[in-house]
Amino acid sequence: MEKIERKRLVIYLLGMVCVSLGIVFCAQCGLGISPISGIPFVLKEILPLTFGQLTMLFHFVNIGFQMTLLKKVRDGKILLQIPVAFLFGWLIDFLKRFVTIDQECLLMQFFALGLSIFFTALGMVMMVRMDLVQNPPDGFVKLAAEIFKKEFGSVKVLYDVVCVIFTLSIGMVCLKQPYGMGIATIASALLVGRTVSLINKIVPQKQ
């Protein structure tokens, strides 16, 4: 049993690495950023903090939202998301050192975007299948869906739209441009979920 639990943890952590790598490829491709990473991405141009640090803070905000919805501060499943937030932030800044994309080569940019979608989807599948701790944004969406009795997918779409609106607003007010918005924003929103479904079909989960 202990060996199985250790294996689940290793796969979960590898999933986190894949998702973080997907975020980094998207951030470095120069074609925009995924909706969920938009707010930290635009804020890094305004605040003296790194993309990873701001992603960590963004995750903490989502943890705070969950505590507010539950009306309790000490909930085990939510508190476990705190180390997940720290690790995500650290991984993004660490992996960013090793990923450089030639933004003058459109082919390389689209290749990086494709890798971003693949690694993000693969990491999500690995993390969800291990059923350990949800990343804070998804945890907030799931909790909101349960409390307001809505489908997860519908709430996720609304959440992404709100993130895009905030990203656009911050960019236009502070940078005078829609910073971070581009084809990668649309592609990530449309294709990550479909890629998750495809991976689940190709590699079914063992019962």
C-alpha positions in Angstrom: 0.0 0.0 0.0 2.8 2.4 0.9 4.5 1.7 -2.4 1.3 2.4 -4.3 0.9 5.8 -2.5 4.5 6.7 -3.2 3.9 5.9 -6.9 0.8 8.1 -6.9 2.7 11.0 -5.4 5.6 10.7 -7.9 3.1 10.7 -10.8 1.3 13.6 -9.3 4.5 15.6 -9.0 5.5 14.7 -12.5 2.1 16.0 -13.6 2.9 19.3 -11.8 6.2 19.5 -13.7 4.3 18.9 -17.0 1.7 21.6 -16.3 4.4 24.1 -15.3 6.4 23.3 -18.4 3.2 23.9 -20.5 2.7 27.3 -18.8 6.4 28.2 -19.5 6.2 27.2 -23.2 3.0 29.3 -23.6 4.6 32.3 -21.8 7.7 32.0 -24.0 6.1 31.4 -27.4 5.2 35.1 -27.8 1.7 34.4 -29.1 -0.2 35.2 -25.9 -0.9 33.4 -22.7 -3.6 30.9 -21.5 -6.6 32.5 -19.8 -5.8 31.1 -16.4 -2.2 32.5 -16.4 -3.2 35.8 -17.9 -3.3 37.8 -14.6 0.1 36.8 -13.3 1.5 37.2 -16.8 0.4 40.9 -17.2 1.2 41.8 -13.6 4.9 40.7 -14.0 5.3 43.7 -16.4 4.0 46.0 -13.6 5.2 44.6 -10.3 8.8 43.8 -9.2 8.0 40.1 -9.0 8.6 37.1 -11.2 6.0 35.2 -13.3 6.3 32.3 -10.9 5.9 34.4 -7.8 2.8 36.1 -9.2 1.4 32.7 -10.2 1.9 31.6 -6.6 0.1 34.7 -5.3 -2.7 34.1 -7.8 -3.1 30.6 -6.4 -3.2 31.9 -2.9 -6.0 34.2 -3.9 -7.9 31.2 -5.2 -7.3 29.4 -2.0 -8.7 32.5 -0.2 -11.8 32.4 -2.4 -12.4 28.7 -1.4 -12.1 29.5 2.3 -14.6 32.3 1.8 -17.1 30.1 0.0 -16.8 27.4 2.7 -16.8 30.0 5.5 -14.0 28.1 7.2 -10.3 28.8 7.2 -9.0 25.4 8.3 -10.1 22.9 5.7 -7.6 20.1 5.2 -8.1 19.7 1.5 -7.8 23.4 0.9 -4.8 23.9 3.1 -3.0 21.2 1.2 -3.2 23.4 -1.9 -0.8 25.9 -0.2 2.3 23.7 -0.8 1.0 23.0 -4.3 0.9 26.8 -5.0 4.4 27.2 -3.7 5.7 24.4 -5.9 3.9 25.6 -9.0 5.5 29.1 -8.6 8.9 27.7 -8.0 8.7 25.2 -10.9 7.6 28.0 -13.4 10.6 30.2 -12.5 13.0 27.3 -12.5 11.9 25.8 -15.9 11.7 29.3 -17.4 15.5 29.4 -17.3 15.8 26.5 -19.7 13.1 27.4 -22.3 14.0 30.0 -24.9 11.9 30.4 -28.0 13.0 32.4 -31.1 10.1 34.8 -31.4 11.3 35.8 -34.9 10.5 32.3 -36.2 6.8 31.8 -36.5 7.2 28.0 -36.9 9.1 27.8 -33.6 6.4 29.9 -31.9 3.6 27.6 -33.1 5.7 24.5 -32.2 6.1 25.9 -28.6 2.4 26.6 -28.5 1.7 23.0 -29.5 4.1 21.7 -26.8 2.4 24.0 -24.3 -1.0 22.5 -25.0 0.3 18.9 -24.9 2.3 19.3 -21.7 -0.5 21.2 -19.9 -3.1 18.5 -20.9 -0.8 15.6 -20.0 0.0 17.1 -16.6 -3.6 17.7 -15.9 -4.5 14.1 -16.7 -1.7 12.8 -14.4 -2.7 15.1 -11.5 -6.4 14.4 -11.8 -6.0 10.6 -12.0 -3.9 10.5 -8.9 -6.7 12.2 -7.0 -4.5 13.9 -4.4 -4.7 17.7 -4.3 -6.3 19.9 -6.9 -4.4 23.0 -8.1 -6.0 26.1 -6.4 -7.8 27.6 -9.5 -9.4 24.3 -10.4 -10.2 23.7 -6.7 -12.0 27.0 -6.6 -14.0 26.3 -9.8 -15.0 22.8 -8.6 -16.1 24.2 -5.2 -18.1 27.0 -6.8 -19.8 24.5 -9.1 -20.8 22.4 -6.2 -22.1 25.2 -4.0 -24.0 26.9 -6.8 -25.1 23.6 -8.3 -23.7 24.2 -11.8 -21.7 22.0 -14.1 -18.0 22.2 -13.7 -17.4 22.9 -17.4 -19.8 25.9 -17.4 -18.2 27.5 -14.3 -14.7 26.9 -15.8 -15.7 28.7 -19.0 -17.0 31.6 -16.8 -13.8 31.6 -14.7 -11.6 31.8 -17.9 -13.7 34.6 -19.3 -13.3 36.6 -16.0 -9.6 36.0 -16.1 -9.4 37.3 -19.7 -11.4 40.4 -18.8 -9.2 41.2 -15.8 -6.0 40.6 -17.9 -7.3 42.8 -20.7 -8.3 45.5 -18.2 -5.0 45.5 -16.4 -3.1 45.6 -19.7 -5.1 48.4 -21.2 -5.1 50.6 -18.0 -1.4 50.0 -17.0 0.4 49.2 -20.2 -1.9 50.8 -22.8 -2.1 47.4 -24.7 -3.9 44.1 -24.4 -0.7 42.5 -23.1 -0.7 38.6 -23.1 -3.8 38.3 -25.4 -3.2 36.5 -28.6 -3.8 33.3 -30.6 -2.3 31.2 -27.7 -5.1 32.5 -25.4 -7.8 31.2 -27.8 -5.9 28.0 -28.7 -5.3 27.1 -25.0 -9.0 27.7 -24.1 -10.2 25.6 -27.0 -7.6 22.8 -27.3 -6.3 21.9 -23.8 -9.6 20.3 -22.7 -9.9 18.5 -26.0 -6.3 17.2 -25.7 -7.1 16.0 -22.2 -10.1 14.0 -23.6 -7.8 12.6 -26.4 -5.2 11.4 -23.9 -7.8 9.8 -21.7 -9.1 7.9 -24.8 -5.6 6.8 -25.9 -4.5 5.9 -22.4 -7.5 4.8 -20.4 -7.2 4.9 -16.7 -6.7 1.5 -15.1 -9.5 0.5 -12.7 
